[in-house]
């Protein structure tokens, strides 16, 4: 699992603080739209604000692995789900 994620990160000061590849980030909003899931739902499940989730999934803020894992957990999808090319 860590090897799969490691191949999709841009920089790292430690694995959970690593920044995900923007190509991975772009897949998340499509999934949310296709499944009728709101930023607010993700925010509640991840204990973040809807604004933070919105900035992250729109690419305005970097997506850290720890946040990526929280989003996947909230959606009930495996961590590898958005990593597929």
C-alpha positions as CSV (number, residue, x, y, z in Angstrom):
1,X,0.0,0.0,0.0
2,X,2.7,2.5,1.0
3,X,4.6,1.8,-2.3
4,X,1.5,2.5,-4.3
5,X,0.9,5.8,-2.6
6,X,4.6,6.6,-2.6
7,X,4.5,6.5,-6.4
8,X,1.8,9.2,-6.4
9,X,3.4,11.8,-4.1
10,X,5.2,14.9,-5.1
11,X,7.2,15.7,-2.0
12,X,7.5,14.4,1.5
13,X,8.7,15.3,5.0
14,X,7.3,12.0,6.2
15,X,4.8,9.8,4.5
16,X,1.6,11.1,6.1
17,X,2.7,14.7,5.3
18,X,3.5,13.9,1.7
19,X,1.6,15.8,-1.0
20,X,-0.5,13.7,-3.5
21,X,-0.1,14.0,-7.2
22,X,-2.7,16.5,-8.7
23,X,-3.8,13.8,-11.1
24,X,-5.1,11.8,-8.1
25,X,-6.8,14.8,-6.6
26,X,-8.7,15.5,-9.9
27,X,-10.4,12.1,-9.6
28,X,-12.1,12.8,-6.3
29,X,-14.5,15.6,-7.4
30,X,-15.8,13.4,-10.2
31,X,-16.4,10.6,-7.8
32,X,-18.3,12.9,-5.5
33,X,-20.4,14.3,-8.3
34,X,-21.2,10.9,-9.8
35,X,-22.3,9.6,-6.3
36,X,-24.1,12.7,-5.2
37,X,-21.8,13.3,-2.2
38,X,-21.3,16.8,-0.9
39,X,-18.2,18.5,0.5
40,X,-20.2,18.9,3.7
41,X,-20.6,15.1,4.0
42,X,-16.9,14.5,3.6
43,X,-16.1,17.3,6.1
44,X,-18.4,15.8,8.8
45,X,-16.9,12.4,8.3
46,X,-13.3,13.6,8.4
47,X,-13.8,16.3,11.1
48,X,-12.8,19.1,8.8
49,X,-14.6,22.1,7.5
50,X,-16.4,22.0,4.2
51,X,-14.2,24.9,3.1
52,X,-11.0,23.0,3.7
53,X,-12.4,19.9,1.8
54,X,-13.5,22.2,-1.0
55,X,-10.1,23.8,-1.3
56,X,-8.3,20.4,-1.2
57,X,-10.5,18.6,-3.8
58,X,-10.5,21.7,-6.1
59,X,-6.7,21.7,-6.1
60,X,-6.4,25.1,-4.4
61,X,-4.7,23.5,-1.4
62,X,-2.4,20.5,-1.4
63,X,-3.8,17.1,-0.6
64,X,-1.7,15.5,2.1
65,X,-1.7,11.7,2.4
66,X,-3.3,11.9,5.9
67,X,-6.2,13.9,4.3
68,X,-6.4,11.5,1.3
69,X,-6.7,8.5,3.7
70,X,-9.4,10.3,5.7
71,X,-11.3,11.1,2.5
72,X,-11.1,7.5,1.3
73,X,-12.2,6.2,4.7
74,X,-15.2,8.6,4.7
75,X,-16.2,7.4,1.2
76,X,-15.6,3.7,2.1
77,X,-13.3,3.2,-0.8
78,X,-9.8,1.5,-0.6
79,X,-6.8,3.8,-0.6
80,X,-5.9,2.5,-4.1
81,X,-9.2,3.6,-5.6
82,X,-8.1,7.0,-6.9
83,X,-4.6,6.0,-7.6
84,X,-5.4,4.0,-10.7
85,X,-4.1,5.4,-13.9
